[in-house]
């Protein structure tokens, strides 16, 4: 799980680029290839850097794309224990209780009986045994099975329908080349107009949507998704 760091109140006279790296120092700070490029041509006043690590020092490099001048600032991220919701896991336990089957008991009953007649030279004694055996089986109880409810799947993403614009000006502010488009956000997003809202073109939330659009939550406004947030552009019918 990565850490998202948001940088606010960026002030620049023109477009700029953002790069970052981790380590004890930014050296060689003049070599852009030693940094990871976040984006170029930025004009927003806040950005979000995703996928950072906990308990790590980072160096953020902002370069003015007109003059080539740059500034470097460092931040140190907290340990993961500082975030109460980090690494929360859900799990199920299934249990089935089965009662053992008792063994039937057999109780035999034997009653011999022999009654010989009085001795007589002309009579042969007769012995008639009688045996009675009784077996009463004990019924086997039916095992009771405990059913475990199927867990409800957690939210993976939210889908939104927008009017995508190819451009925003044709005289007054307007949505030129309007096209109905479906985009996606993570499950914590409640509206598409927030400056920190990240919009994606796929359900796995890996490809950011970049472009102009209108949405029912701000139907009279044209907005711009930069890949790291949403900015207000102009009001439909007003000046560009």
ChimeraX attribute file (.defattr): number of C-alpha atoms within 10 A of each C-alpha:
attribute: neighborCount
match mode: 1-to-1
recipient: residues
	/A:1	9
	/A:2	10
	/A:3	14
	/A:4	12
	/A:5	14
	/A:6	11
	/A:7	11
	/A:8	11
	/A:9	9
	/A:10	11
	/A:11	11
	/A:12	14
	/A:13	8
	/A:14	12
	/A:15	14
	/A:16	22
	/A:17	17
	/A:18	21
	/A:19	20
	/A:20	20
	/A:21	20
	/A:22	18
	/A:23	11
	/A:24	11
	/A:25	12
	/A:26	20
	/A:27	12
	/A:28	10
	/A:29	16
	/A:30	11
	/A:31	9
	/A:32	13
	/A:33	10
	/A:34	14
	/A:35	20
	/A:36	14
	/A:37	14
	/A:38	15
	/A:39	14
	/A:40	15
	/A:41	12
	/A:42	18
	/A:43	17
	/A:44	19
	/A:45	14
	/A:46	18
	/A:47	23
	/A:48	17
	/A:49	16
	/A:50	13
	/A:51	11
	/A:52	16
	/A:53	18
	/A:54	17
	/A:55	13
	/A:56	14
	/A:57	16
	/A:58	20
	/A:59	20
	/A:60	19
	/A:61	22
	/A:62	19
	/A:63	19
	/A:64	19
	/A:65	15
	/A:66	10
	/A:67	9
	/A:68	9
	/A:69	10
	/A:70	15
	/A:71	10
	/A:72	14
	/A:73	11
	/A:74	16
	/A:75	12
	/A:76	13
	/A:77	15
	/A:78	14
	/A:79	11
	/A:80	14
	/A:81	11
	/A:82	11
	/A:83	9
	/A:84	8
	/A:85	9
	/A:86	12
	/A:87	10
	/A:88	6
	/A:89	6
	/A:90	6
	/A:91	5
	/A:92	9
	/A:93	5
	/A:94	8
	/A:95	10
	/A:96	11
	/A:97	9
	/A:98	12
	/A:99	12
	/A:100	10
	/A:101	12
	/A:102	11
	/A:103	10
	/A:104	12
	/A:105	10
	/A:106	12
	/A:107	10
	/A:108	10
	/A:109	11
	/A:110	12
	/A:111	9
	/A:112	11
	/A:113	10
	/A:114	11
	/A:115	10
	/A:116	10
	/A:117	11
	/A:118	9
	/A:119	9
	/A:120	8
	/A:121	6
	/A:122	6
	/A:123	9
	/A:124	11
	/A:125	12
	/A:126	10
	/A:127	12
	/A:128	9
	/A:129	11
	/A:130	10
	/A:131	10
	/A:132	9
	/A:133	10
	/A:134	10
	/A:135	11
	/A:136	9
	/A:137	11
	/A:138	12
	/A:139	10
	/A:140	12
	/A:141	11
	/A:142	10
	/A:143	12
	/A:144	10
	/A:145	11
	/A:146	11
	/A:147	9
	/A:148	11
	/A:149	8
	/A:150	7
	/A:151	9
	/A:152	6
	/A:153	6
	/A:154	7
	/A:155	9
	/A:156	11
	/A:157	15
	/A:158	15
	/A:159	16
	/A:160	13
	/A:161	13
	/A:162	19
	/A:163	19
	/A:164	22
	/A:165	21
	/A:166	14
	/A:167	16
	/A:168	23
	/A:169	16
	/A:170	11
	/A:171	10
	/A:172	14
	/A:173	19
	/A:174	23
	/A:175	23
	/A:176	15
	/A:177	11
	/A:178	17
	/A:179	13
	/A:180	12
	/A:181	13
	/A:182	14
	/A:183	18
	/A:184	22
	/A:185	24
	/A:186	18
	/A:187	12
	/A:188	10
	/A:189	16
	/A:190	11
	/A:191	13
	/A:192	22
	/A:193	20
	/A:194	13
	/A:195	18
	/A:196	18
	/A:197	22
	/A:198	22
	/A:199	26
	/A:200	22
	/A:201	17
	/A:202	16
	/A:203	15
	/A:204	12
	/A:205	18
	/A:206	10
	/A:207	13
	/A:208	19
	/A:209	20
	/A:210	17
	/A:211	15
	/A:212	24
	/A:213	25
	/A:214	24
	/A:215	18
	/A:216	12
	/A:217	10
	/A:218	14
	/A:219	14
	/A:220	15
	/A:221	21
	/A:222	24
	/A:223	25
	/A:224	22
	/A:225	23
	/A:226	22
	/A:227	19
	/A:228	24
	/A:229	23
	/A:230	23
	/A:231	21
	/A:232	15
	/A:233	15
	/A:234	19
	/A:235	18
	/A:236	18
	/A:237	15
	/A:238	13
	/A:239	11
	/A:240	14
